[in-house]
Amino acid sequence: IPLVTIDHMFNNRISVMSDNVGGMKQLVEYAYEKGHRKIAYIHGLDSTVTRERLMSFYRTAEKLGLEIPDEYIKEAPYRGTKGTGECTKELLKLDNPPTCILYPDDFASLGGLNAISEMGLRVPEDISVIGYDGIRISRHLSPKLTTLKQDTESIGRTAGEKLISLIEQP
């Protein structure tokens, strides 16, 4: 069966990967440029995407001279609002909480935003948040979510072209 995956390596099949390393680098540098020195990262469950983003997060932080305490790194499922909400509360209850939290994706950041609100805090006055993906709902939040908009149209087109090629020329 012809198969093309997106952002997932599977049994030596064709995979179209987004630039997770470059994307995370941009987000960490952006937070740094905005004055943040205490940046936490709630990453998704183990996958190629997660490993690339986590590696880039640490590498970029190191280049910027940032120290990332172990407790600033949390794990929650992609698109999982409950897990990110719980992780957000844990981060904000630390003796030395972060000033900025990066989330595994925009949808998961909604759990963080809800937790922040439940704790009586405000974005961006008390804590800054950054998503990943640039999904449509992120443009309708107030305040608007800082996020990295992926070129999903190009990624999808490339995957479709690769799949058609596999079908036509197995």
C-alpha positions in Angstrom: 0.0 0.0 0.0 1.5 3.3 -1.0 2.1 5.4 2.1 3.5 8.9 2.8 3.6 10.2 6.4 3.8 13.8 7.6 6.1 14.6 10.6 6.4 10.9 11.4 9.1 8.4 10.4 7.6 5.0 9.7 9.3 1.8 8.5 11.6 3.5 5.9 8.5 5.1 4.1 8.5 8.5 2.5 8.0 11.2 5.1 7.4 14.9 4.7 8.9 16.6 7.7 8.4 20.2 8.8 11.4 22.2 10.1 10.9 21.5 13.7 14.5 22.4 14.6 14.3 25.8 12.9 10.8 26.5 14.2 11.8 25.9 17.8 14.9 28.0 17.4 12.8 30.9 16.1 10.4 30.6 19.1 13.1 30.5 21.7 15.0 33.4 20.1 11.8 35.4 19.9 11.0 34.8 23.6 14.6 35.8 24.4 14.4 39.0 22.3 11.2 39.9 24.3 13.3 39.8 27.5 12.5 36.3 28.8 15.3 34.5 30.5 13.2 31.9 32.4 11.6 29.9 29.6 9.8 26.6 30.2 8.8 24.1 27.6 5.9 21.6 27.8 6.7 19.2 25.0 4.6 16.5 23.4 5.0 12.7 23.9 8.1 11.0 22.5 8.3 11.2 18.7 10.7 12.4 16.0 9.0 15.8 16.1 9.4 16.0 19.9 13.0 14.9 19.9 13.9 17.5 17.2 12.1 20.3 19.0 13.5 19.4 22.4 17.0 19.2 21.0 16.6 22.6 19.3 15.1 24.1 22.5 18.1 23.1 24.5 20.7 23.9 21.8 19.2 27.4 21.3 18.9 28.1 25.0 22.6 27.1 25.4 23.7 29.4 22.6 21.8 32.3 24.3 23.4 31.5 27.6 20.1 30.5 29.3 20.0 27.9 32.1 17.0 25.7 31.9 16.2 24.0 35.2 15.0 20.4 34.9 11.6 21.4 36.4 11.0 23.8 33.5 10.7 20.8 31.1 7.3 19.0 31.2 5.6 16.4 29.0 2.0 16.4 27.9 0.2 14.8 24.9 0.0 16.8 21.7 -3.5 18.4 21.5 -4.0 17.5 25.1 -5.4 20.4 27.1 -5.8 18.6 30.4 -2.1 17.6 30.6 -0.8 21.1 29.6 -3.2 22.7 32.1 -1.8 20.5 34.9 1.8 21.1 33.7 1.2 24.9 33.6 -0.1 24.9 37.2 3.0 22.9 38.3 5.3 25.4 36.6 3.6 28.5 38.0 3.7 27.1 41.5 7.5 26.7 41.5 9.5 28.9 43.8 11.2 30.4 40.7 8.5 30.2 38.0 9.1 30.8 34.3 8.1 34.1 32.7 7.3 32.3 29.4 5.9 28.9 28.6 6.2 27.2 25.2 3.5 24.6 24.4 3.7 21.6 22.1 1.0 23.0 19.8 -1.6 25.8 19.7 -4.5 23.6 20.7 -2.6 22.3 23.8 -1.8 25.8 24.8 -5.6 26.3 25.4 -5.2 24.1 28.5 -2.3 26.3 29.7 -4.3 29.5 29.1 -7.3 28.1 31.1 -5.0 27.1 34.0 -3.4 30.6 34.0 -6.8 32.1 34.1 -7.9 29.8 36.9 -4.9 30.8 39.0 -5.9 34.5 38.6 -3.0 35.4 36.4 -3.1 37.3 33.1 -1.4 36.8 29.7 0.9 38.6 28.9 1.0 40.8 32.0 1.9 37.9 34.4 3.1 35.1 32.1 3.8 34.8 28.4 2.7 31.8 26.4 3.8 30.6 23.0 2.2 27.9 20.9 3.3 26.0 17.8 1.5 25.4 14.5 -0.5 28.6 13.8 -3.9 27.0 13.7 -6.9 29.2 12.9 -8.2 29.4 16.5 -5.0 31.0 17.7 -5.9 34.1 15.7 -9.2 34.5 17.5 -8.0 34.4 21.1 -7.7 37.5 23.2 -4.9 38.3 23.5 -3.8 36.7 20.3 -1.5 33.7 20.8 2.1 34.0 19.8 2.8 31.0 17.6 4.8 29.7 14.7 2.6 29.3 11.7 3.6 26.2 9.8 3.1 26.1 6.0 0.6 23.2 6.2 -0.6 23.9 2.6 2.9 23.3 1.3 3.5 20.3 3.5 0.2 18.7 2.4 0.8 19.5 -1.3 4.2 17.8 -1.1 2.9 14.8 0.7 0.1 14.5 -1.9 2.6 14.7 -4.8 4.8 12.1 -3.2 1.8 9.8 -2.7 0.6 10.2 -6.3 4.0 9.4 -7.5 4.1 6.2 -5.4 0.7 5.2 -6.8 1.7 5.9 -10.4 5.2 4.5 -10.2 5.3 1.9 -7.3 
